[in-house]
Amino acid sequence: MPGDKVYLVIWYKEGAITPIYSFDARGKSFDQARHWADEQTLGGRAYFRFTDDPAKLTVESVKDEDGGVYRCRVDFKKSPTRNTKVNLTVLIPPESLSIIDEKGTTVQHYIIGPYNEGSTVEITCIATGGRPTPRVTWWQENALLDDSFETISDKRVRNVLRLERLERRHLNTVYTCQASNNNLVAPISSAVTLDMNLRPLSVRLKGQNDPLSADNTYELVCEVVGARPEPVITWWKGSIPLKNTRERSSPDKNITTSTLTFVPTLRDSGKYLSCRAGVPLIADSAIEDGWRLNIHHVPIVTLELGSNLNASTIREGVDVYFECNIKSNPWVYKVSWRHNGKTLFNNASAGTIVSNQSLVLQSVTRSRAGIYTCVGSNQEGDGESNPVNLDVKFAPVCRTGQQKVYGVARQEAAKILCELEANPKDVSFIWKFNNTSEAIDIQQSHFVADRARSVATYTPMTELDYGTLLCWGRNELGHQRHPCVFHIIPAGRPDPVHNCSILNQTAESLHVECTEGFDGGLPQHFVMEVFDTQTHALVSNVTNRTPVFTVGGLESGLGFVISVYAANGKGRSDAVPLHAYTLKAAEKRTGIYYYRFLNYSVGPDASNGINAFAQGTILHITPILAVLVGVVAALVLVAVVIVVVMRLRGHDDDDGDEDDEAMRNGGTGGVVGVRGTRKGAPQTATHCTNGVDEKTPGQTLGKDICDGTDPDEKNPDIIPQNNDNDYQDADEKAFEKLNNTSTRMYETLPHIHPHSNHMDSSYDSVNVMNIPKMVEDITYAELALPKAHTVYAPPVSRRQEPTVYAQIDVSKKVPPPMDCSGLSQPQQLLLHHQHPPMMHPQTQLHMHLHQPHHPRPEDDEPPSVETPLMSNHRESTIPVPVLPQDQCRGSYQPGQRVVSATRF
């Protein structure tokens, strides 16, 4: 009614006398109304929502006992009271689901099984509780499998799922059971996963069934696919199980591999090797794969003597054959025979016949005795047979390599050893002595015998007791045909060694090998003595049984004189001298080296000899420095070529004038001295000479070395900056012209025949000087005519002719001087070579190399110094004028050395 208002709302439940809930708005607004609920019935779970349309009594957490008929009473201000009934039905869903296998066991962890492949499975699902009775169904993903359920009691409903003939596809399938009795809430469910045992799908040996080599190690792999759980894999060789395997599975457990370490033997050939895999939980699930083994092996060879031969009765002259039996896979491609390790070849002319697997030896001799083997060869290798010893019986013969000559002194007892080769070795001996007059049997008391060895004691008393001892032997096969001959000679010194060579020179050691000579009839040994070249001190002494020596601990960069001799009980042989040197320590480096040879001079003291030293400056070249050196060398070469061309052009224009000027001014001649430099020795000289090499115009052959300048400026390897003729006086130009003239005539000089020590009868013999040549020394020599004796040479046509050289002998000492007052002036200049004068302190001999210096081998003799001589007589020896007349009666100094120049 209009203006009406609700005062009171009361809720009753059927069966209850008192209200269960009230809403009192009397004298109040709805917001201020008072709510009341029965604690026993609703327990604070109810609330009246007056703002809803229509208004509602909300009951939370509905229980089964909350169901029933509810009455709502509403009191109004004006209108009469109204009552409304509402029926509340409470639905109870199933409480739980349980899945049970065919054994009645509740499934744990939501996995059922495992079941073998091909078996039948029943899975039961039971729902408990719920009102009304729930509906129980089986699902696979979204597909309904079974909805046939049954009630087994008041609050239990069951559904059984049957799976027949399980297949591989059922593995890990998820089956879901659902129970529901209304459409208001989601059904309850429970899922299980089906686990299965699967038999292997395949078993395979990986690789190819290739032949296997015996006694080699192989790893064979067997792969099993599809087995669940992991299969049991076994290896079999025929009916014999094999061990030494290892297994490995893939991450998904679907593939399992087994590896067998297998060493085949010869006996395995033809056997069946198999790999077998199966799942023990599944009956008859094993399958296998295998190979028939083909074993290759080195040939097995056995050797035996011919069946009709007796190995103990074979003697020289009979025929012998061997038979070779072979077992091989693959078959041999070659059969060879060996005698004492050396291969035999078919040689019918020598009595060796090889026929397939047989060997025939015709008319065997003692040299055929020894070990024989047969070798079969195939792809696996060479198989050698058992050795068979061929024992050839023969009469005694002399053993080779015995000492044949014995050096024995008078009344000295010598032990003469006679060794024979015989089979059998039981030998009886006969000794005889033979000389030029008679043959005497040696009594048995004077020799002893031990099987094939006999030693005779012989003592020569007179000269007639020296001669020949003869030794014979005899065994059961016969008498020795040729005796062993031993020569008894008087003992003497051994012969010198020969063919000595210096090998393997290093910075601190030398190795020398020689060939021994006759030992003088006595045991000899060999001695090598090493002396320092400068100090002559003994550096090392080495003794050896053979002439092979190695000496170490030497100082580097020094020269040595080596003396090698043999010695025995009677003395020692003549010594064989050798010259050697050790390398400088820096010469062992790898790189590019530059050697700079300095000038050297010799003072007036001839007793010191003439010693020349080549000093080497060693520079290691880096790549950048090598490029710079190459550029500089190219520029220098271009400059030298230009200078040479200009000099040749200018020289051709002035030939005639210079010839005339040379004849007017006179020439220079005679040897004007020797100048060298020894380390630490002062330089002395009073006269200097310049010359130009006729082969290389423009290059200075001799330079002034007595002007007190730096020795490096006199280095013959340094190209002078000025070689112009403007700086030469008339004599020097004349000498240069004479030196550049190919054909020269010196009819006033004596003629000496080659290889002769005598001159023409009009002259006395020539005295020449000797210059000692040390190891590594380099001597430069320049010959010129003295100004005091001018030689006029008529103009001749120029033609190219090789330079003539002089050989300077370095081995002679200066004898006492001779009186040359009675000689003419030319004869005074040509002194007898048997009476060389002393070196004049005011004369000098400039020495230069015309060829690039090449270090000589260590074992060569010291070379003679070569210097060009001005002569075209190739068959003569030019005696070198040595001294002016005032030196003929010079005082003689013992130990002085002179120079002998011989044309060659």
Disulfide bonds with the S-S distance in Angstrom:
Cys125-Cys177 1.73
Cys222-Cys275 1.89
Cys324-Cys374 1.98
Cys398-Cys484 1.66
Cys418-Cys471 2.19
Cys500-Cys514 2.07
Cys688-Cys706 1.53
Cys820-Cys888 1.77
